[in-house]
Amino acid sequence: MRTRFTELVGCRLPFQLAVLGGVGTLVLANAVAKAGGLGMVPRRVGVPEPGSAALGKGFLIPFLPALEKVVEDVRGLRVAEFFWGEPQAVIVAAAHSAGALVSWQVGSTEEARAAADAGCDFVVAQGVEAGGHVRGSQPLDELVAAVLDAVSVPVVAAGGIGNAERVAQLIAGGADAVRIGTRFLACPECDAHPAYVQALIAATSDDTVLTDHFDGDGQWPAFVRVLRSSLEGAISVGNRSTSPPSAAAEAPMTMACYAGLSVDHVSEVMPALEVVHELTSLLI
């Protein structure tokens, strides 16, 4: 299926993997790229030598390294994505100098306009339904419609997207692609702790909560959406770290178990390739 996103990025499908900081892996990103989407990895995850795979790397503005390091990190990749901070032309230009496309994940029309004005090639509009760090406060449908009216660059929809019907609805409504994270936490290629995965499978959207508890002891004050059980566990031991439980975690349910409202559709462990095929089945 061709959209402005697939034409720009060079993917077969209008589909982007969320970065999944702390548990995202190169194996997971490559599986999504093989399926036809854009695979993303966190900044600290290494990537292979430049090639044909549609891969990108995500950066958090509160923890952005020197721009020279950004350039080094994204050279040879399709996309450099930035989140949680005012869009800056100097950052966009640095990533462009390495040959990467640049996206900025936004939570408002104002931020989307700023990203486009800064030179971003596309924007990711994140609805309040998202898991992890939640930038805005609007429902996804409302935000995507407003951002599409506000900018001329392609717009990717993110937040609470968990099944093929929702993917098709958003693309039909004008989104150039979808960006999905929670469904991939239960993939064997992800580094999420098994207890975290089982909690996701057992949970519904009613079991998620927005909280400002996980602020890294004041380093990153922001609302996040997590499983309520993990918030209760973290409070009981005084943990405020933003880190989610990787496979090596010793007390996974006292950590930030991020989950979007799409957790309703996490019902089993499933390879990433199959997840992408399922989610895009109504687009082909």
C-alpha positions in Angstrom: 0.0 0.0 0.0 1.4 3.4 -1.0 1.2 6.5 1.1 3.3 9.6 1.6 5.1 7.7 4.3 5.9 4.6 2.3 7.1 6.8 -0.6 9.3 8.9 1.7 10.8 6.2 3.8 10.9 3.4 1.2 8.7 0.9 3.1 6.2 -1.5 1.6 3.8 -0.8 4.4 2.7 2.4 6.2 3.9 1.0 9.5 6.4 2.1 12.1 7.7 0.2 15.2 7.8 2.4 18.3 11.3 2.8 19.8 10.5 0.8 23.0 13.3 2.3 25.1 14.9 -0.2 27.6 13.5 -3.3 25.9 13.7 -2.6 22.1 16.2 -4.7 20.2 17.8 -4.8 16.8 16.4 -8.2 16.2 12.9 -6.8 16.7 13.5 -3.8 14.5 14.9 -6.0 11.7 11.8 -8.3 12.0 9.5 -5.3 11.5 11.6 -4.1 8.6 11.6 -7.5 7.0 7.8 -7.5 7.3 7.7 -4.3 5.3 7.6 -1.6 8.0 10.1 0.8 9.5 12.0 -0.8 12.4 13.2 1.5 15.2 15.7 1.0 18.0 16.6 3.0 21.1 19.7 5.2 21.0 21.9 2.8 23.0 21.1 -0.2 20.7 23.7 -0.8 18.0 22.7 -1.1 14.4 24.4 -3.0 11.5 26.4 -1.5 8.7 24.4 0.6 6.3 22.2 -1.5 4.1 18.8 -1.8 2.5 16.8 -2.5 5.7 14.4 0.3 6.7 15.7 1.1 10.2 15.7 4.1 12.4 16.9 5.2 15.8 15.1 7.2 18.5 16.5 10.0 20.7 15.0 11.6 23.9 15.7 15.3 24.0 16.3 15.3 27.8 19.1 12.8 27.3 20.4 13.9 23.9 24.1 13.4 23.3 26.4 15.9 21.6 25.2 16.5 18.0 28.4 14.9 16.7 27.4 11.7 18.4 23.9 12.0 16.9 25.4 12.2 13.5 27.6 9.2 14.1 24.6 7.2 15.5 22.3 7.8 12.5 24.7 7.6 9.6 23.4 5.0 7.2 20.0 4.8 8.8 16.7 5.8 7.1 15.3 7.8 10.1 16.3 9.7 13.1 13.4 10.3 15.5 13.3 12.8 18.4 10.9 13.1 21.3 10.1 15.1 24.3 11.4 18.6 23.7 11.0 21.6 21.6 11.9 20.9 17.9 15.1 22.6 17.0 16.4 23.2 13.5 20.0 22.6 14.5 19.2 19.0 15.7 17.2 18.3 12.5 20.1 19.7 10.4 22.6 17.5 12.2 20.6 14.3 11.5 20.1 15.4 7.9 23.8 15.8 7.4 24.2 12.1 8.1 21.7 11.3 5.3 18.8 10.4 7.6 15.2 11.5 7.3 14.0 13.2 10.5 10.8 12.7 12.4 9.6 14.3 15.7 7.0 12.8 17.9 4.5 15.5 19.0 1.5 15.8 21.3 -0.1 19.0 19.9 -0.6 20.9 16.7 1.7 23.7 17.9 4.5 21.2 18.4 3.8 19.7 15.0 4.0 23.0 13.3 7.3 23.7 15.1 8.7 20.3 13.9 7.7 21.0 10.3 9.2 24.6 10.6 12.4 23.1 12.0 12.8 21.0 8.8 11.4 17.6 9.9 10.4 15.2 7.1 7.4 13.8 8.9 5.8 14.0 12.3 4.4 11.4 14.7 1.1 12.5 16.4 0.9 10.8 19.7 -2.6 10.5 21.3 -3.2 10.2 25.0 -4.0 6.5 24.6 -0.3 5.7 24.2 1.8 3.7 26.6 5.1 5.0 27.9 5.8 8.7 28.1 2.7 10.6 26.9 3.4 14.0 25.4 -0.1 15.3 24.8 -3.6 15.2 26.2 -5.9 14.8 23.2 -7.5 11.6 21.9 -5.6 10.3 18.8 -8.4 10.8 16.2 -8.8 14.4 17.3 -5.0 15.1 17.3 -4.3 13.4 13.9 -7.1 15.4 12.2 -5.8 18.6 13.7 -2.2 17.9 12.8 -3.1 16.9 9.2 -4.7 20.3 8.9 -1.7 22.1 10.5 1.3 20.7 8.5 2.0 19.6 5.0 4.5 16.8 5.9 3.4 13.2 6.3 1.7 12.4 9.6 2.1 9.1 11.5 -0.6 8.1 14.0 0.5 6.7 17.4 -1.2 5.7 20.6 -3.5 2.9 21.6 -3.5 1.1 18.2 -3.8 -2.6 18.6 -5.8 -4.3 15.8 -6.2 -4.4 12.0 -9.5 -2.5 12.1 -8.0 0.4 14.0 -5.0 0.5 11.6 -7.3 0.6 8.6 -9.5 3.2 10.1 -6.6 5.6 10.8 -5.1 5.2 7.3 -8.6 5.7 5.7 -8.9 8.8 7.8 -5.8 10.4 6.4 -2.9 9.2 8.5 0.1 8.4 6.4 1.2 5.5 8.6 0.7 4.1 12.1 3.3 3.7 14.9 2.8 0.8 17.3 4.6 -0.3 20.4 2.5 -2.2 23.0 1.7 -5.1 20.7 5.4 -5.7 20.2 6.3 -6.0 23.9 4.9 -9.6 23.8 7.1 -10.6 20.8 10.0 -13.1 21.5 12.3 -10.6 19.7 11.7 -8.0 22.4 13.8 -7.9 25.6 10.8 -7.4 28.0 10.8 -9.5 31.2 8.6 -12.6 30.9 6.6 -11.5 34.0 6.0 -8.1 32.3 4.8 -9.9 29.2 2.4 -12.2 31.1 1.0 -9.1 32.9 0.3 -7.5 29.6 -1.4 -10.6 28.3 -3.6 -10.7 31.4 -4.4 -6.9 31.4 -7.1 -4.8 29.8 -7.0 -1.1 29.1 -8.8 -0.6 32.4 -5.7 -1.9 34.1 -3.5 1.0 32.8 -3.1 4.3 34.5 -1.5 7.7 33.7 0.9 8.7 36.5 3.8 11.1 37.1 5.4 8.7 39.7 8.1 7.4 37.3 10.1 10.6 37.0 13.6 9.2 37.5 13.8 11.0 40.9 13.1 14.3 39.2 15.3 13.8 36.1 12.3 13.5 33.7 9.0 14.8 35.2 6.4 13.5 32.8 3.2 11.6 32.7 3.5 7.9 31.6 0.9 5.2 31.0 1.8 1.9 32.8 0.1 -1.1 34.2 -1.5 -0.1 37.6 -0.1 -3.2 39.2 3.5 -2.1 38.4 2.8 1.4 39.8 1.5 -0.1 43.0 4.6 -2.3 43.2 7.0 0.6 42.5 5.3 2.7 45.2 5.7 -0.2 47.7 9.5 -0.2 47.2 10.1 3.5 46.5 11.2 3.0 42.9 10.8 6.0 40.6 13.1 4.9 37.8 11.8 5.4 34.2 13.4 2.0 33.2 11.0 -0.8 32.2 11.8 -4.3 33.2 14.1 -6.0 30.7 14.6 -9.8 30.7 17.4 -9.4 33.2 15.4 -7.4 35.8 15.2 -8.9 39.3 11.9 -7.3 40.5 10.0 -6.6 37.2 6.6 -5.8 38.7 8.1 -3.0 40.8 9.3 -1.2 37.7 7.6 0.9 35.0 5.6 -1.6 33.0 4.6 0.7 30.2 1.3 -0.2 28.4 -1.0 1.7 26.0 -4.8 1.2 25.8 -4.0 -1.3 23.0 -3.1 -3.8 25.7 -6.6 -5.1 25.2 -5.3 -6.8 22.1 -2.2 -8.4 23.6 -3.4 -11.9 24.1 -0.4 -14.1 23.4 3.3 -14.2 22.6 3.6 -13.8 18.8 6.6 -13.3 16.5 6.9 -9.7 15.3 6.5 -10.7 11.6 3.1 -12.2 12.4 2.1 -9.1 14.4 2.8 -6.9 11.5 1.0 -9.1 9.1 -2.0 -9.3 11.4 -2.2 -5.5 12.0 -1.8 -4.6 8.3 -4.1 -7.4 6.9 -6.9 -5.1 6.0 -4.6 -2.7 4.1 -3.6 -5.3 1.4 
